[in-house]
């Protein structure tokens, strides 16, 4: 049966309808979730795929998640055959090897039917503030195997058309801290997928299944052609770039991420064979995350206007040997690899592509989650787990200075308001200010990092860090200077002052002060070329220490 002729008007209406559904899903999770990590910071993403699991639309969410979710449904279908799925099912999973990244990012997958036929999937991802494991918040800096990191959820159906599958739901919740909060987040994910299924049904009912499915194929083809056209505009060649992780939390050694980018005609390959082997500690990651980093970098640098779907990524080939830090064995720990190693992938590509498109790349910045987790046992015995990521100074570019106190590349979450922190957790924020002098000098200077100080008000509190750019600082480009690295200090200016490692867990006492100073951004170009007027503005506005 030949595909129906598509009106360009119909195609645009369907295209924007799909984007609107993905956006609405994320709004629903934020408006109905229990945890501040979701309802305030927005550590979540939403997407739609076709019946084969091919990405067709996504919300404007977090790049780390979106590349990964292009694989999740495909891998899910290898374990749960399509003919066993039913209307109203919602399946939950977090296994990294099932198109995933790390255990706290739990995906909810709902098959969507029209006229009894499977036509699409709605999928959303939410970062659960705790997924069990050895420490509150489920980040275990000293982990050497995956089983220490928390509950591993193979695809399990938690909802059917009849409602919650209570025994399965209770099994999951029994293994987590903060049961009530997690249950609220689970129901928020269910609600988002439920609305998405109804919205998709409305589109299929209005235009007919064959027309909408033809739109899916056309959207893929259009994005593919846009990416191919963007690649054709670049010169052919091969370029190498590398970046380093500070350490893996277990061994005190840097870990190399190296890429060779080869571009021929309208295709490009990214070979990570020069990267280090899998690590002992939790900075390993999956092939899917390596792809996510590649997809993000090429979208940002080469084809920013191409809609991000399966077709957009067809011209890009990613080569990652098994057993490497970017394609580790399934029993290796991976919790930090999701947002730390993925950023090294992007920085390595940036440094490679600086050789061919220097006007489009930016110097190094806060390419780390800058993660602090404060887990507190409350007087009534409940757990409160505060998970916060921290940005820094953006790297400068050929055309502008870097922005201060922001997040770049693979991270896209928001700050948790101070009022929420102080009302929900036994903490007080005593300082929040820019960090003078933290940006790298250059013809264009890097942005500033910031200082944030947490006073501990409770008596049973655990601090966990998962931070990069503490030892290997953000780099400058083309003569620009590197920026000041991250620094974490416990009880600064007191006899109990100590430096906190980038990957560490420690017990805090009531009254302790944790001071986080985030990195700046690297400079771009020779500092001697910076205009005098800009130098004077730097001093006047506090960019110079």
Secondary structure, 3 states (H helix, E strand, C coil): CCCCCCCHHHHHHHHHHHHHHHHHHHHHHHHHCCCHHHHCCCCEEEEEEECCCCEEEECCCCHHHHHHHHHHHHHHHHHCCHHHCCCCCEEEECCCCCCCCCCCEEEEEEEEEECCEEEEEEEEEEECCCCCCCCCCCCCCCCCCHHHCCCCCCCEEEEECCEECHHHHHHHHCCCCCHHHHHHHHHHHHHHHHHHHHHHHHHHHHHCHHHHHHHHHHHHHHHHHHHHHHHHCCCCEEEEEEEEECCCCCCCCCEEEEEEEEEECCEEEEECCCCCECCCCCCCCCHHHHHHHHHHHHHHHCCCCCCCCHHHHCCEEEECCCCECCCCCCCCCCCCHHHHHHHHHHHHHHHHHCCCCCCCCECCCCCCCCEEEEEEECCCCCEEEEEECCCECCCCECCCCCCCCECCCCCCCCCCCHHHHHHHCCEEEEEEEECCCCCCCCCECCCCCEEEEEEECCCCEEEEEECCCCCCCCCCECCCCCCCCCEEEECCCCCCCEECCCEEEEEECCCCEEEEECCCCCCECCHHHCCHHHHHHHHHCCCCC
